[in-house]
Amino acid sequence: MAAKSAWAAFPLDAKGFAYAGDALKKAWPRLHAGDCEPFPDDKRAAALIKAAGKSAPKGMDAAGLASALQDAWRAFHRGDFKAAFEAGDKLGPAGASVAAKALGIHATYLVDDDAEKLKRFEQAAGLAEAAIRALPDEANSHYRHAFALGRYSQGLSIAKALKQGIAGKVRASLDAALDLAPNHAEAHTALALYHAEIIGKIGAMIGGLTYGAKASEAESHIKTALKLTPDSPIAHIEHGNVLMLLHGEKREDAAAAAYEKAARLKPADAMEALDAAYARAQLE
């Protein structure tokens, strides 16, 4: 578990991201447009308990699990990533989606030490692996695995990441997520980056032959993500990144325009506020 002292607090204004009581359910479609996470009501919690079997949280009924998951997600949306991680982690695979997301977003933006970042992404990937074993029919078991491994690989040299076979694992998990949830915008975004990063780093020919990476696939997936989540800052940020990876300076203006769009969007929660702040910082 990450050291307590290492959980840097959310540095921006969290007013408006509380989602107390029924506000969470009402805002859920907007908050989870990107990851297709189902709202954790009693019915959903009962289905998770049944599917998880022996891995389900001990001594907890559907109402108890629903309430615990809703509180964990409230903590995530208001930027209390430590509370969200700990609450989700306590629930085992049933809480892995919120635990891994809290750990991953916090590490992406609020952990400065590179070695600590890698450790966190590795930990998030481990949570997701346990979720894949217990809840293989959940799209986010697979997506959180791909996200954590993808972020982990970005902290390594391309040679090291490829040697460890991370690209294949990321691709397999993203394909599994999209098979289960074809409208998973964040998985489309990640798959666009998968193709673009391989081409950007090892070239179109070797990337295509060895990893099936194609510029047309990168462009198609990012287009789908933007169509599904036009209000999501991260979709626009990654659109800019895809343009730079595939075309470099030739598309610099279009990439900057994508970042500007991300910076201007009104965030719906703490994660989106961090995404938009990141976009603004890149433009300075």
C-alpha positions as CSV (number, residue, x, y, z in Angstrom):
1,M,0.0,0.0,0.0
2,A,1.2,3.5,-0.8
3,A,2.7,5.4,2.1
4,K,0.2,7.7,3.8
5,S,2.5,10.7,3.5
6,A,2.6,10.3,-0.3
7,W,-1.0,11.2,-0.9
8,A,-0.7,14.8,-2.0
9,A,-4.0,16.6,-1.6
10,F,-6.1,17.7,-4.6
11,P,-4.7,21.2,-5.3
12,L,-7.6,22.9,-7.0
13,D,-11.1,24.1,-6.0
14,A,-13.3,21.1,-5.4
15,K,-16.5,23.2,-4.8
16,G,-19.2,21.9,-7.1
17,F,-17.7,18.3,-7.1
18,A,-19.4,17.0,-3.9
19,Y,-22.3,15.1,-5.5
20,A,-24.0,14.5,-2.1
21,G,-27.1,12.2,-1.9
22,D,-29.1,11.9,-5.1
23,A,-26.9,14.4,-7.0
24,L,-24.4,11.5,-7.7
25,K,-27.0,9.5,-9.6
26,K,-28.2,12.5,-11.5
27,A,-24.7,13.5,-12.6
28,W,-23.6,9.9,-13.2
29,P,-24.2,9.8,-17.0
30,R,-22.0,12.9,-17.5
31,L,-19.4,11.8,-14.9
32,H,-19.0,8.3,-16.4
33,A,-19.6,9.0,-20.1
34,G,-15.9,8.2,-20.6
35,D,-15.6,4.9,-18.7
36,C,-19.1,3.4,-18.9
37,E,-19.0,2.5,-15.2
38,P,-22.6,1.4,-14.2
39,F,-24.2,3.3,-11.4
40,P,-23.7,1.3,-8.2
41,D,-27.3,0.9,-7.0
42,D,-28.6,-2.1,-5.0
43,K,-29.3,-4.1,-8.2
44,R,-25.9,-3.5,-9.6
45,A,-24.3,-4.3,-6.2
46,A,-26.2,-7.6,-6.0
47,A,-25.0,-8.6,-9.5
48,L,-21.4,-7.8,-8.5
49,I,-21.7,-9.9,-5.3
50,K,-23.1,-12.8,-7.3
51,A,-20.5,-12.6,-10.0
52,A,-17.5,-12.1,-7.6
53,G,-18.5,-15.3,-5.7
54,K,-15.8,-16.0,-3.1
55,S,-14.1,-12.7,-3.9
56,A,-17.1,-10.7,-2.9
57,P,-16.8,-8.5,0.2
58,K,-17.4,-10.6,3.3
59,G,-20.5,-9.9,5.4
60,M,-21.9,-7.2,3.1
61,D,-25.3,-7.2,1.5
62,A,-26.2,-5.5,-1.8
63,A,-27.4,-2.3,0.0
64,G,-24.2,-2.1,2.0
65,L,-22.0,-2.6,-1.1
66,A,-24.0,0.0,-3.1
67,S,-23.7,2.5,-0.3
68,A,-19.9,1.9,0.1
69,L,-19.3,2.1,-3.7
70,Q,-21.3,5.3,-4.0
71,D,-19.3,6.9,-1.2
72,A,-16.0,5.8,-2.8
73,W,-17.0,7.3,-6.1
74,R,-18.1,10.5,-4.3
75,A,-14.6,10.7,-2.8
76,F,-13.0,10.2,-6.2
77,H,-15.1,12.9,-7.9
78,R,-14.4,15.5,-5.3
79,G,-10.6,14.8,-5.5
80,D,-10.2,12.8,-2.2
81,F,-8.2,10.1,-4.1
82,K,-6.8,8.6,-1.0
83,A,-10.2,8.0,0.6
84,A,-11.5,6.7,-2.8
85,F,-8.6,4.3,-3.2
86,E,-8.8,3.0,0.4
87,A,-12.6,2.6,0.3
88,G,-12.5,0.7,-3.0
89,D,-9.5,-1.4,-2.1
90,K,-11.3,-2.6,1.1
91,L,-14.1,-4.0,-1.2
92,G,-11.7,-6.3,-3.1
93,P,-12.5,-6.9,-6.8
94,A,-16.0,-5.3,-6.4
95,G,-14.2,-2.0,-5.6
96,A,-11.2,-2.4,-7.9
97,S,-12.6,0.0,-10.5
98,V,-12.7,3.0,-8.2
99,A,-9.6,2.0,-6.4
100,A,-7.5,1.6,-9.5
101,K,-8.9,4.8,-11.1
102,A,-8.2,6.8,-7.9
103,L,-4.6,5.4,-7.7
104,G,-4.0,5.9,-11.4
105,I,-5.3,9.5,-11.7
106,H,-3.5,10.6,-8.5
107,A,-0.3,9.1,-9.7
108,T,-0.6,10.7,-13.1
109,Y,-1.0,14.2,-11.8
110,L,0.0,14.4,-8.1
111,V,3.0,12.1,-7.6
112,D,6.2,13.8,-8.7
113,D,8.7,11.0,-7.9
114,D,9.1,8.8,-11.0
115,A,9.9,5.6,-9.1
116,E,6.9,6.2,-6.9
117,K,4.7,6.8,-9.9
118,L,5.8,3.4,-11.5
119,K,5.1,1.7,-8.2
120,R,1.6,3.1,-8.1
121,F,0.8,2.1,-11.7
122,E,2.1,-1.4,-11.0
123,Q,-0.1,-1.5,-7.9
124,A,-3.2,-0.3,-9.9
125,A,-2.4,-3.0,-12.6
126,G,-2.3,-5.6,-9.8
127,L,-5.8,-4.5,-8.5
128,A,-7.1,-4.7,-12.1
129,E,-5.6,-8.2,-12.6
130,A,-7.4,-9.5,-9.5
131,A,-10.6,-7.9,-10.9
132,I,-10.1,-9.6,-14.3
133,R,-9.9,-12.9,-12.5
134,A,-13.0,-12.3,-10.3
135,L,-15.1,-10.2,-12.6
136,P,-14.0,-10.9,-16.2
137,D,-17.3,-9.7,-17.7
138,E,-16.8,-6.2,-16.4
139,A,-15.4,-3.9,-19.1
140,N,-13.6,-1.8,-16.5
141,S,-11.7,-4.8,-15.0
142,H,-9.9,-4.9,-18.4
143,Y,-9.8,-1.1,-19.1
144,R,-8.2,-0.2,-15.7
145,H,-5.6,-2.9,-16.4
146,A,-4.8,-1.4,-19.8
147,F,-4.7,2.2,-18.3
148,A,-2.3,1.3,-15.5
149,L,0.0,-0.8,-17.7
150,G,-0.1,1.9,-20.4
151,R,0.9,4.6,-17.9
152,Y,3.5,2.3,-16.4
153,S,5.1,1.7,-19.8
154,Q,5.2,5.5,-20.5
155,G,7.6,5.7,-17.5
156,L,10.0,3.2,-19.1
157,S,12.1,3.4,-22.2
158,I,10.3,2.2,-25.3
159,A,12.9,-0.7,-25.7
160,K,12.2,-1.8,-22.1
161,A,8.5,-1.6,-22.4
162,L,8.5,-3.6,-25.6
163,K,10.9,-6.1,-24.2
164,Q,8.6,-6.7,-21.2
165,G,5.7,-7.4,-23.6
166,I,3.6,-4.6,-22.2
167,A,2.2,-3.5,-25.6
168,G,0.6,-6.9,-26.2
169,K,-1.0,-6.9,-22.7
170,V,-2.4,-3.4,-23.1
171,R,-3.8,-4.2,-26.5
172,A,-5.4,-7.4,-25.2
173,S,-7.0,-5.7,-22.3
174,L,-8.3,-2.8,-24.4
175,D,-9.8,-5.2,-27.0
176,A,-11.5,-7.1,-24.1
177,A,-12.9,-3.8,-22.7
178,L,-14.3,-2.8,-26.1
179,D,-15.8,-6.2,-26.8
180,L,-17.8,-5.8,-23.5
181,A,-18.5,-2.1,-23.9
182,P,-18.2,-0.9,-27.5
183,N,-18.9,2.8,-26.5
184,H,-16.2,2.9,-23.9
185,A,-14.7,6.3,-24.9
186,E,-11.6,6.1,-22.6
187,A,-10.8,2.6,-24.1
188,H,-11.1,4.1,-27.6
189,T,-8.8,7.0,-26.6
190,A,-6.3,4.5,-25.1
191,L,-6.3,2.4,-28.2
192,A,-5.7,5.5,-30.4
193,L,-2.7,6.2,-28.2
194,Y,-1.5,2.6,-28.4
195,H,-1.3,2.8,-32.2
196,A,0.1,6.3,-32.3
197,E,2.8,5.7,-29.6
198,I,4.1,2.6,-31.3
199,I,4.3,4.4,-34.7
200,G,5.7,7.5,-33.1
201,K,8.5,5.6,-31.3
202,I,9.5,2.7,-33.6
203,G,8.1,3.8,-37.0
204,A,5.1,2.8,-39.1
205,M,6.7,-0.2,-40.9
206,I,8.1,-2.1,-37.8
207,G,5.2,-0.9,-35.7
208,G,2.7,-2.2,-38.2
209,L,4.4,-5.5,-38.9
210,T,5.3,-6.4,-35.2
211,Y,2.4,-4.8,-33.3
212,G,-0.3,-4.2,-35.9
213,A,-0.1,-0.5,-35.2
214,K,-1.8,1.7,-37.9
215,A,-2.2,5.4,-38.2
216,S,-5.7,5.0,-39.6
217,E,-6.7,3.0,-36.5
218,A,-5.3,5.7,-34.2
219,E,-7.3,8.3,-36.1
220,S,-10.5,6.3,-36.2
221,H,-10.4,5.5,-32.4
222,I,-9.7,9.1,-31.3
223,K,-12.5,10.3,-33.6
224,T,-14.9,7.8,-31.9
225,A,-13.8,9.0,-28.5
226,L,-14.4,12.6,-29.3
227,K,-17.8,11.8,-30.7
228,L,-18.7,9.9,-27.6
229,T,-17.3,12.4,-25.1
230,P,-17.0,15.9,-26.7
231,D,-17.0,17.5,-23.2
232,S,-14.2,15.4,-21.8
233,P,-10.9,17.3,-21.6
234,I,-8.8,14.1,-21.8
235,A,-10.2,13.1,-25.1
236,H,-9.0,16.4,-26.6
237,I,-5.6,16.3,-24.8
238,E,-5.0,12.8,-26.2
239,H,-6.3,13.9,-29.7
240,G,-3.5,16.5,-29.6
241,N,-1.0,13.8,-28.5
242,V,-2.1,11.5,-31.3
243,L,-1.6,14.2,-33.9
244,M,1.9,15.0,-32.6
245,L,2.9,11.3,-32.4
246,L,1.7,10.6,-35.9
247,H,2.6,13.8,-37.7
248,G,5.0,15.8,-35.5
249,E,5.4,19.5,-36.4
250,K,3.2,19.3,-39.4
251,R,0.2,19.1,-37.2
252,E,1.4,21.2,-34.3
253,D,-1.3,23.9,-34.8
254,A,-4.1,21.3,-34.8
255,A,-2.6,19.7,-31.7
256,A,-2.4,23.1,-29.9
257,A,-6.0,23.7,-30.9
258,A,-7.0,20.4,-29.3
259,Y,-5.2,21.3,-26.1
260,E,-6.9,24.7,-26.1
261,K,-10.3,23.0,-26.4
262,A,-9.4,20.8,-23.4
263,A,-8.3,23.8,-21.4
264,R,-11.6,25.7,-22.0
265,L,-14.0,22.9,-21.1
266,K,-15.9,23.1,-17.8
267,P,-14.8,20.2,-15.6
268,A,-17.5,18.0,-14.1
269,D,-15.2,16.5,-11.4
270,A,-11.7,16.6,-9.9
271,M,-10.2,14.4,-12.5
272,E,-11.4,16.6,-15.4
273,A,-10.2,19.7,-13.5
274,L,-6.7,18.1,-13.3
275,D,-6.9,17.2,-17.0
276,A,-7.9,20.8,-18.0
277,A,-5.2,22.3,-15.7
278,Y,-2.6,20.1,-17.4
279,A,-3.8,21.3,-20.9
280,R,-3.5,24.9,-19.8
281,A,0.0,24.3,-18.4
282,Q,1.2,22.8,-21.7
283,L,0.0,25.8,-23.6
284,E,1.9,28.3,-21.4
